Amino acid sequence: MKKYLIIHGHFYQPPRENPWIAEIERQDGAFPYHDFNEKIDAECYTPNAFSKYLDGFGRILDIVNNYDFLDFNFGPTLMGWIKNKNKDTYNKIVEGDRESCERLEGHGNAIAQVYNHVIMPLADKKRKEIQVKWAIKDFKRHFDRDPEGMWLAETAIDIETVKVLIDNNIKFTILSPYQALKFREIGSQMWNDVSQGTISPSRPYRIFDYDKNGKRIEDRYLDVFFFDRILSPAVSFEHLMRDSQVFLDRIVQAGEHIGNEEIVNISTDGETFGHHEPFANMCLTALSKKLKDSEYEWVNYSWYLAKYPPKDEVILKKGDYGTAWSCSHGVGRWYRDCGCTTDSPDYWNQKWRTPLRDAFNHLQKKADDIFLETFNDLTDDPWTMFERSMDITDHEGDVNELLKINADKDFDEIKIRNILLMQKYVMFCFTSCGWFFGDISRIEPVQNLKYAKKALDIMKMYDKEEAVLLEKEMLLILRNAISNIPSQKNGEHIWKNSVLPAKISDDKFAAFFMINLLVTDDKEDISIFNRLIASTSEVKEIQKNENIKKIIMNIKVKNEELNMENEYSVFGIIDRPHTLEAYVCKKDYDKIEILVEKFASEDFSKYFKEQKISYFGLEQMFYDQKEFLAKRLFENIEKNISEKYRIIYDENIQNIRTMLGIGIEPPYFLIPPISLTLKEDITRLFESFCENNSKELYEKIIDDSLLFKRINTQHDDFLEVLFERKISEKFSVYFKSDDLSILDNIMELFRLSWDIDITLVLDREKNMVFSRLREYMKEKELLIKEDRLSEMDFNGILKVVNIAEALNMNIDELRNSLNPFKK
């Protein structure tokens, strides 16, 4: 008797980029990571690409790519982020789909997802088409094949969405069992009521298209899988992923109610596998091992559908405008106060949802008018043109190529590109997360509002009067979006206090160039985010001495997203370490020179305001760059403190050692100078040791490191970071060169870390060494079998094996296979 298991992971994060710089800014709540994408990647996406399978002693037996067997979709915006930020994980995701295609007769694990997670039933047909076509194009960009299935945001569906999916050759989607109304065997007249979520998840069903007369169109259909209504939420909320045997037992229990060649069918948020449930990726890996000894075969939806096509027709509930898996009221959660919410006290309401959507609908209507006005002269079908424009809005396509059918007509290439970008940002306003949670002041609706403001900014470039009026009209609507938090007031207040301050205009980039120049003396062009910044005049020094510098210059900023340039005149002043300022105006050298003349006078403030000159200090700079500039600004102070700390250290170190030797804690005021000086000494000694593995340096590093650990009772990861950085550097050289002698250096560093008793993570290195060991053994396998392994080969394998063991890998079996070759 054969049964099948399908587990689908819906991997998705809302786009978090600041739309004015196309990068995610630092998010404090994600500490110690830079932002939530980076945090969830480290906890979920990457661990699933390199999932550890451990023995009973916690040693690594195998490193598995869970995407090889997990059915999955990645949101297009998230997949783009992973591709740009973590190529190793991206390659494993793509590899997982490719491997599953080879294993399952051409049917890959990956399916597509509607482009930016909009609630499809609430979108007009034009947007439905764009969401699906862009999703397909993005999928092909990554996986080099057409998608068979498509995930719908929140599984939200209506009949028009079904028709659009059919039109675009999508074979299937995945829904909640509570979205099904009734089903019948194809060819039968008798319907079975399943409106209480009782439809069997063990097989697929078919949704037929019907013509205007209610006649079924036999060759137009969308197939659907309904996930298990008990097991799927249990994975998310009952901690089944903490024990692979418990998980397997629940799968077997669910399988007792299905027939031969049917499926246990689980679908959940992909972030469950490591982010919501820590180490759940390892549970999946262990489950994959256990399944090999069971009656279950782990497959994917695409393969199962091809092998076992539906025998039943299903009719979906209509809902208000459709249905979804996370709303009991159709799709009310995304446009009205229906009662469905998350992270919300009972006394809150979500009446703000309606005016928020109304404001975006108003923006969309006006944006459509400008879009059609621009494109009607160029094409008979503007919306098809927008459907084909995804590459252009991603800055990879060519406007001339897009409009090649109308090459005889004159057009403004920059304007065409920017109007298409405007439409993309309007589309991003409708990302579903903006309505999902309890209040309009949360980060998700604020992000959608930022996209709205960005779209308005582009609109303003071509119709300023209309854009200004439209923003005022939107704010009147948003005034009715009342926040549950009194201090946040309403949508208008949030727009002015959370959205507008996030806008980063070109004059800030000009100020950044000036401030960077004042701190570093670097006059070279700067490429930062989506801007290219360069000086367009000589630097004129007004004053310069050891601590004070005043200069003026002209600076050009090119917005590479919008292909627009602005030039500014800038006055900068630095008075170390307290003052660091830049004053910026549109290019007008005379105006800035007058400002400099008035700098110390009573007229300065009046002139500054009258001439609309912008002020920027270090506090207004970009977060990550601000850290770098502050460090450079204070480096002289740091050096001075370091020298004074060194004196304190030299005068007190022996007393400290004596006190610790007799069990007395050193005075708290001596900890900072001793700790900082030890860090400097250990770093210097460590760098020397990496070049010259002397016994004297080895022992001195141990002595200082143990002292450092002893006086830092609050854990400081300085030693771990120091060792991991250097070992990682050496591994990088080894992987590029295959120079086995480098492994000897790495082993010395491991031995040193063991003597200091620090724990190193080195996850990336573990993954790479495991892969390299497999390749190496595959090369030498025949030599081992035929007893022809040379001493040189043996020594080479042994070095890799020793490193693998140092990285906590179980190499017992491998060592046994090498024993006969020991000399």
Number of C-alpha atoms within 10 A of each C-alpha: 7 12 19 19 24 23 22 25 21 23 21 21 19 19 23 20 15 17 20 20 18 12 14 18 15 15 15 11 11 14 12 10 15 16 17 18 23 20 17 19 19 16 21 25 29 23 25 30 24 25 26 27 19 18 12 7 8 12 16 21 17 18 21 21 23 23 25 25 23 26 27 28 23 22 26 26 18 18 20 14 19 22 15 10 14 15 12 14 20 21 14 21 29 18 17 23 24 21 20 23 18 11 15 15 10 14 23 29 31 31 29 28 29 24 26 26 27 25 26 31 22 21 17 11 15 13 16 21 23 22 23 26 20 23 25 26 20 24 24 14 11 16 18 12 13 16 24 21 25 22 23 24 23 22 19 26 28 21 19 17 22 22 20 20 22 19 14 12 16 23 19 27 24 19 25 24 22 21 27 22 20 20 22 18 16 14 9 10 7 11 14 12 15 19 16 12 18 15 25 20 23 24 25 26 27 24 22 22 20 15 9 7 6 8 10 14 11 9 9 16 23 22 23 24 23 24 28 24 19 10 22 19 17 17 22 19 13 11 17 21 26 18 15 20 15 15 20 21 12 16 17 17 13 17 20 10 11 16 13 10 16 19 28 26 26 23 25 20 18 24 23 22 26 23 19 17 19 17 20 27 31 26 25 26 24 20 18 19 13 14 14 11 9 12 12 21 17 17 23 26 30 23 20 20 20 12 10 13 14 19 13 17 21 24 19 21 19 15 16 12 16 23 29 27 17 16 18 16 16 23 27 23 24 26 20 19 16 18 17 20 20 10 9 14 10 8 6 14 20 26 20 24 28 20 21 29 22 16 22 21 17 15 22 21 12 15 21 16 10 18 20 16 12 17 19 12 13 19 16 11 11 17 19 13 16 22 16 16 23 21 15 19 20 11 14 10 15 15 17 13 11 16 17 11 11 15 12 9 11 9 17 9 13 12 16 18 20 21 26 20 25 26 20 19 23 26 24 23 29 28 23 22 22 26 27 23 22 22 27 28 24 14 15 21 25 19 26 28 27 25 26 26 23 23 27 24 19 21 25 15 13 14 13 14 11 14 21 14 10 20 18 12 14 21 18 15 20 25 19 18 27 24 24 21 12 8 10 17 17 21 29 21 19 23 20 12 12 19 20 14 9 15 16 14 12 21 25 21 24 29 29 26 25 30 24 22 15 24 19 12 10 12 15 11 12 17 13 12 15 15 20 17 23 19 21 13 12 11 12 12 13 15 10 13 8 7 9 15 18 19 20 24 21 25 25 23 24 19 20 15 18 17 14 12 14 15 21 24 27 29 27 26 23 20 17 16 15 9 12 23 22 25 25 25 23 18 17 14 17 10 17 25 17 12 21 19 12 16 14 10 10 9 12 16 13 10 16 19 10 9 12 11 18 16 18 19 17 20 11 13 17 15 14 11 14 16 13 11 20 15 14 16 22 15 13 13 14 13 11 12 13 16 14 13 19 18 13 15 22 11 11 14 13 11 12 20 15 12 14 15 10 8 9 11 13 15 9 8 8 16 15 14 20 23 18 17 21 19 18 13 15 22 17 12 16 21 12 14 19 18 9 12 14 11 10 9 17 21 13 15 23 18 13 17 22 15 17 22 19 13 19 14 8 8 9 11 11 13 20 14 13 15 21 19 12 16 21 15 12 16 19 14 12 16 15 8 10 13 11 15 11 16 20 14 18 21 16 15 21 21 13 17 19 14 15 17 13 16 14 16 12 14 14 12 18 21 18 15 20 21 13 16 16 11 12 15 15 11 11 15 15 12 14 18 10 8 11 13 18 12 12 9 15 17 15 16 20 15 17 20 21 17 21 20 15 16 21 16 23 20 16 11 8 13 14 10 13 14 10 11 16 8 6
